[in-house]
Amino acid sequence: MTRYGLFLPTSSNGHVASTALDPGDPTFEQNLRLTAQAESFGMDFVLGMVKFRGPGEGSRYWDASLEAFTLAGGLLAATRRIQVIASVGILSIHPAVVARMAATLDSIGPGRVGINVVSGWNAQEYSQMGLWPGDAYYGYRYEYAREYIEILHELWSTGTSSYTGRYFDLEDCNGRPRPSSRIPLLCAGSSEKGREMTARFADENLTQLSPGLAEATADIAARARAHGRDVTANVLTTVVLADTDDLAWERVRYLNAHTDHAALSGRREQSARDSGNVGGTAAQAATMVQAVNEDLVVAGSTDSVARQLSRIAASEGVSAITLQFDDFDDGLTRFGRDVLPLLRAS
């Protein structure tokens, strides 16, 4: 059965770069309210991204962000069933520290913790803190991520690590207490190197809804099988719900009429530095010219959205769908109350 989750609005302006939206700062109260609501509807997980700096400009798009791990601790303590996935920018925190943070989260919500491993492509996010290793990092970031994940697995499985690699050198590193169960890892690799790393070391590939979705999910699955592993796809998509299809598309066009073009241009400029990573972040960002991509958005009435999501769920290798909304309060209510029962019944 396909799992459905919520991509939490942990950064200002949520996930839609439109000046038509309220650019208010994200709060714990808002994210807790949405998580509790998602849990009450029977959704499977929530995911908080890691972001240290946005492209800014008119909509204050991602200008302010909550920290994912401390947020996850609060959400886990206040819920009972739903999985909480925290994202880590691996240049910002040592893997031994993340291993301990994750074990602590698991102590708060046993068996309900997931980690989204973000190798990091936005130099400005890390250079402002003096953490950017230079643009050569684009060429080796997935090798860096591989070592990072190997250390996590070693500390979680044995409680200690004396890992020696190209980028990390641990000496009898203490990682206790160990988590109560295996902590699943997500990675968003979309390039050749990213897919290979994900297939070898992650549990799910977090991937954007795209015209090449079926090919991408099949490729990840085949790569994983070659390594004796099973890796599935978690598809991220934007949902716009309304009483009718016409009203939903009217909303999409309204958001796009107020696209924060400066913010999207800034995002393209940031990602363009990773131009050697074919099929990766630069290629994805190049297509971002609207607040809501009209070719990929899931928009419409209850029945229409349910049909569209069912088609995505039926794609080979898809195990989960992560939803982001233009209006999180109204969108999540409509999805949980009206759409999810149809999906569960199909």
C-alpha positions as CSV (number, residue, x, y, z in Angstrom):
1,M,0.0,0.0,0.0
2,T,1.3,3.4,-0.9
3,R,2.3,5.6,2.0
4,Y,1.2,9.3,2.0
5,G,3.1,12.0,3.8
6,L,3.3,15.8,4.2
7,F,6.2,18.0,3.2
8,L,6.0,20.4,6.2
9,P,6.1,24.1,5.6
10,T,9.3,24.5,7.7
11,S,10.5,27.5,5.6
12,S,8.9,30.8,5.0
13,N,6.5,30.9,2.0
14,G,6.1,27.1,2.2
15,H,7.1,25.5,-1.1
16,V,5.5,27.9,-3.7
17,A,7.5,30.9,-4.8
18,S,4.6,33.3,-5.3
19,T,4.1,36.7,-3.8
20,A,0.4,35.9,-3.6
21,L,1.1,33.9,-0.4
22,D,1.7,35.1,3.1
23,P,5.5,35.2,3.6
24,G,5.2,34.7,7.4
25,D,7.9,33.0,9.3
26,P,7.4,29.2,10.0
27,T,6.5,28.3,13.6
28,F,6.5,25.1,15.7
29,E,2.8,25.7,16.5
30,Q,1.9,25.6,12.8
31,N,3.9,22.5,12.0
32,L,2.7,20.7,15.1
33,R,-0.9,21.5,14.2
34,L,-0.5,20.1,10.7
35,T,1.4,17.0,11.9
36,A,-1.3,16.3,14.5
37,Q,-4.0,16.7,11.8
38,A,-2.1,14.5,9.3
39,E,-1.8,11.8,12.0
40,S,-5.6,12.1,12.8
41,F,-6.3,11.5,9.1
42,G,-4.2,8.3,9.1
43,M,-1.3,9.7,7.0
44,D,2.0,7.9,7.3
45,F,4.7,10.5,7.7
46,V,5.8,14.1,7.8
47,L,9.1,15.4,6.4
48,G,10.9,18.6,7.4
49,M,13.6,19.9,5.0
50,V,16.9,21.5,5.8
51,K,17.4,25.0,4.5
52,F,19.9,27.7,5.7
53,R,19.3,30.4,3.1
54,G,16.8,31.0,0.4
55,P,17.1,33.0,-2.8
56,G,15.0,35.7,-1.1
57,E,13.5,38.7,-2.9
58,G,9.8,39.6,-3.1
59,S,8.1,36.6,-1.5
60,R,10.8,36.0,1.1
61,Y,10.9,32.5,-0.3
62,W,12.8,30.3,2.2
63,D,14.2,33.4,3.9
64,A,13.5,31.9,7.4
65,S,13.6,28.2,8.3
66,L,13.1,26.0,11.3
67,E,15.8,23.4,12.2
68,A,14.7,19.9,11.3
69,F,16.0,17.8,14.1
70,T,14.8,20.0,17.0
71,L,11.5,20.3,15.3
72,A,11.3,16.5,14.9
73,G,11.9,16.0,18.6
74,G,8.9,18.2,19.5
75,L,6.7,16.6,16.9
76,L,7.6,13.1,18.0
77,A,6.9,13.9,21.7
78,A,3.4,15.3,20.8
79,T,2.3,12.4,18.5
80,R,1.9,8.7,18.9
81,R,1.9,7.0,15.5
82,I,3.1,9.1,12.6
83,Q,6.7,8.8,11.3
84,V,8.8,12.0,11.4
85,I,11.6,12.5,8.9
86,A,14.3,15.0,9.6
87,S,16.6,16.3,6.9
88,V,20.3,16.9,7.5
89,G,22.7,19.0,5.4
90,I,25.8,16.8,5.7
91,L,28.3,19.6,5.4
92,S,26.8,21.2,8.6
93,I,26.9,18.4,11.2
94,H,29.4,15.5,11.7
95,P,27.8,12.1,11.2
96,A,28.7,10.9,14.7
97,V,26.6,13.8,16.1
98,V,23.7,13.0,13.7
99,A,23.8,9.4,14.7
100,R,23.4,10.4,18.3
101,M,20.7,13.0,17.5
102,A,18.8,10.3,15.6
103,A,19.1,7.8,18.5
104,T,17.7,10.5,20.8
105,L,14.8,11.1,18.5
106,D,14.2,7.3,18.5
107,S,14.1,7.4,22.3
108,I,11.3,10.0,22.0
109,G,9.4,8.2,19.3
110,P,10.7,4.6,19.0
111,G,10.5,3.3,15.5
112,R,9.1,6.5,14.1
113,V,12.3,8.3,12.9
114,G,13.5,8.7,9.4
115,I,16.5,10.8,8.1
116,N,16.7,12.6,4.7
117,V,20.4,12.8,3.8
118,V,21.0,16.0,1.8
119,S,24.5,16.2,0.2
120,G,24.2,19.9,-0.4
121,W,24.3,21.8,-3.7
122,N,23.8,25.4,-2.6
123,A,27.2,26.9,-1.9
124,Q,25.7,30.1,-0.4
125,E,24.0,28.1,2.3
126,Y,27.3,26.8,3.6
127,S,29.8,29.5,2.6
128,Q,27.9,32.0,4.9
129,M,29.0,29.8,7.8
130,G,32.4,29.1,6.5
131,L,31.5,25.5,5.8
132,W,31.7,25.3,2.0
133,P,34.7,23.2,1.0
134,G,35.0,24.8,-2.5
135,D,33.3,24.0,-5.8
136,A,35.4,20.9,-6.2
137,Y,32.9,19.4,-3.7
138,Y,30.3,19.1,-6.5
139,G,32.5,16.4,-8.0
140,Y,32.8,14.3,-4.8
141,R,29.7,15.1,-2.8
142,Y,28.2,11.7,-3.3
143,E,31.4,10.0,-2.2
144,Y,31.3,12.2,0.9
145,A,27.7,11.2,1.4
146,R,28.6,7.6,1.1
147,E,31.1,7.8,3.9
148,Y,28.7,9.8,5.9
149,I,26.0,7.1,5.6
150,E,28.4,4.2,6.3
151,I,29.4,5.9,9.6
152,L,25.7,6.3,10.5
153,H,25.0,2.6,9.8
154,E,28.1,1.5,11.8
155,L,27.3,3.6,14.8
156,W,23.6,2.6,14.8
157,S,24.4,-1.1,14.4
158,T,27.4,-1.5,16.7
159,G,27.5,1.5,18.9
160,T,31.1,2.3,18.0
161,S,33.1,3.3,14.9
162,S,36.8,3.5,14.0
163,Y,35.9,4.4,10.4
164,T,38.8,5.6,8.2
165,G,38.0,7.1,4.8
166,R,39.0,9.9,2.6
167,Y,36.8,12.5,4.3
168,F,36.3,11.1,7.8
169,D,38.6,9.5,10.4
170,L,37.0,8.2,13.6
171,E,38.9,6.7,16.5
172,D,36.9,4.3,18.7
173,C,34.0,6.8,18.4
174,N,31.2,6.1,21.0
175,G,27.7,6.2,19.4
176,R,25.6,4.8,22.3
177,P,22.8,4.5,22.9
178,R,21.8,2.7,19.7
179,P,18.4,3.3,18.3
180,S,15.7,0.7,19.1
181,S,15.2,-0.2,15.4
182,R,16.7,0.4,12.0
183,I,16.4,4.1,10.9
184,P,15.4,4.4,7.2
185,L,17.3,6.9,5.1
186,L,16.1,9.0,2.2
187,C,18.2,10.6,-0.5
188,A,17.2,12.9,-3.4
189,G,19.9,11.9,-5.9
190,S,18.6,12.5,-9.5
191,S,21.8,12.5,-11.4
192,E,23.8,9.4,-12.5
193,K,26.0,9.7,-9.4
194,G,23.1,10.5,-7.2
195,R,21.0,7.6,-8.3
196,E,23.9,5.1,-7.9
197,M,24.7,6.3,-4.4
198,T,21.0,6.2,-3.4
199,A,20.6,2.7,-4.9
200,R,23.6,1.4,-2.8
201,F,23.0,3.1,0.5
202,A,19.5,4.6,0.9
203,D,16.1,3.1,1.5
204,E,14.0,5.5,-0.6
205,N,14.8,7.9,-3.4
206,L,13.0,11.2,-2.8
207,T,12.2,12.4,-6.3
208,Q,10.2,15.2,-7.9
209,L,7.2,14.4,-10.0
210,S,8.5,14.7,-13.5
211,P,7.7,13.5,-17.1
212,G,10.4,10.9,-16.7
213,L,9.2,9.5,-13.4
214,A,8.6,6.0,-14.6
215,E,12.0,5.8,-16.1
216,A,13.7,7.2,-13.0
217,T,12.0,4.9,-10.6
218,A,12.7,1.9,-12.7
219,D,16.3,2.9,-13.0
220,I,16.7,3.3,-9.2
221,A,15.1,-0.1,-8.7
222,A,17.3,-1.8,-11.2
223,R,20.5,-0.3,-9.8
224,A,19.4,-1.4,-6.3
225,R,18.8,-5.0,-7.4
226,A,22.3,-5.1,-8.9
227,H,23.5,-4.5,-5.4
228,G,21.1,-7.0,-3.8
229,R,19.0,-4.2,-2.4
230,D,15.4,-3.0,-2.6
231,V,15.1,0.8,-3.0
232,T,11.8,2.5,-3.8
233,A,10.7,6.0,-4.8
234,N,9.1,8.6,-2.7
235,V,7.5,11.1,-5.1
236,L,7.2,14.7,-4.1
237,T,4.4,16.7,-5.7
238,T,2.4,19.9,-5.2
239,V,-1.4,19.6,-4.8
240,V,-4.0,22.3,-5.4
241,L,-7.5,21.3,-4.3
242,A,-10.7,23.1,-4.8
243,D,-14.5,22.3,-5.2
244,T,-14.1,21.9,-9.0
245,D,-11.3,21.4,-11.5
246,D,-11.9,24.9,-12.9
247,L,-11.6,26.5,-9.5
248,A,-8.4,24.6,-8.8
249,W,-6.8,25.7,-12.1
250,E,-8.0,29.2,-11.5
251,R,-6.0,29.1,-8.3
252,V,-2.9,27.7,-10.1
253,R,-3.1,30.5,-12.7
254,Y,-3.5,33.1,-9.9
255,L,-0.4,31.8,-8.1
256,N,1.6,31.8,-11.3
257,A,0.5,35.3,-12.2
258,H,2.3,36.4,-9.0
259,T,5.4,34.2,-9.5
260,D,8.4,35.5,-7.6
261,H,10.7,35.4,-10.7
262,A,13.6,36.9,-8.8
263,A,13.5,34.1,-6.3
264,L,13.4,31.4,-9.0
265,S,16.2,33.2,-10.9
266,G,18.3,33.2,-7.7
267,R,17.6,29.5,-7.2
268,R,18.7,28.8,-10.8
269,E,21.9,30.8,-10.4
270,Q,22.7,29.0,-7.1
271,S,22.2,25.5,-8.7
272,A,24.0,26.4,-12.0
273,R,27.4,26.0,-10.2
274,D,26.6,22.3,-10.1
275,S,26.5,22.1,-13.9
276,G,28.8,19.1,-14.2
277,N,26.2,16.9,-12.4
278,V,24.2,15.9,-15.4
279,G,20.5,15.4,-14.7
280,G,21.0,16.8,-11.2
281,T,19.9,20.0,-9.4
282,A,21.0,22.4,-12.1
283,A,18.9,20.6,-14.7
284,Q,15.9,20.6,-12.3
285,A,16.2,24.2,-11.4
286,A,16.4,25.3,-15.0
287,T,12.8,24.2,-15.5
288,M,11.5,26.3,-12.6
289,V,10.0,29.3,-14.3
290,Q,6.6,29.3,-12.6
291,A,5.5,29.3,-8.9
292,V,3.5,26.1,-9.7
293,N,4.6,24.0,-12.7
294,E,1.4,23.6,-14.6
295,D,2.6,20.5,-16.4
296,L,3.3,18.6,-13.2
297,V,1.0,20.0,-10.5
298,V,-1.8,17.7,-9.2
299,A,-4.8,20.1,-9.3
300,G,-8.5,19.7,-9.3
301,S,-11.5,18.5,-7.3
302,T,-11.5,15.7,-4.8
303,D,-12.2,13.0,-7.4
304,S,-9.8,14.4,-9.9
305,V,-6.9,14.7,-7.5
306,A,-7.6,11.1,-6.2
307,R,-7.4,9.8,-9.8
308,Q,-4.1,11.7,-10.5
309,L,-2.5,10.5,-7.3
310,S,-3.6,6.9,-8.0
311,R,-1.9,7.0,-11.3
312,I,1.4,8.2,-9.6
313,A,1.1,5.5,-7.0
314,A,0.7,2.8,-9.7
315,S,4.1,3.7,-11.2
316,E,6.7,0.9,-10.9
317,G,8.8,1.3,-7.7
318,V,6.7,4.0,-6.1
319,S,6.2,3.3,-2.4
320,A,5.3,6.8,-1.1
321,I,4.0,10.2,-2.1
322,T,5.0,13.3,-0.3
323,L,2.5,16.2,-0.7
324,Q,3.0,19.9,-0.5
325,F,0.1,22.4,-0.7
326,D,-0.3,25.9,-1.8
327,D,-2.5,26.4,1.3
328,F,-1.5,23.9,3.9
329,D,-4.5,24.3,6.2
330,D,-7.2,24.1,3.6
331,G,-5.3,21.7,1.3
332,L,-4.4,19.2,4.1
333,T,-8.0,19.3,5.4
334,R,-9.5,18.6,2.0
335,F,-6.9,15.8,1.3
336,G,-7.3,14.0,4.6
337,R,-11.1,14.3,4.8
338,D,-12.0,13.8,1.1
339,V,-9.1,12.4,-0.9
340,L,-7.3,10.0,1.3
341,P,-10.4,7.8,1.9
342,L,-10.7,7.4,-1.8
343,L,-7.1,6.4,-2.2
344,R,-7.2,3.9,0.6
345,A,-10.4,2.3,-0.8
346,S,-8.9,1.9,-4.3
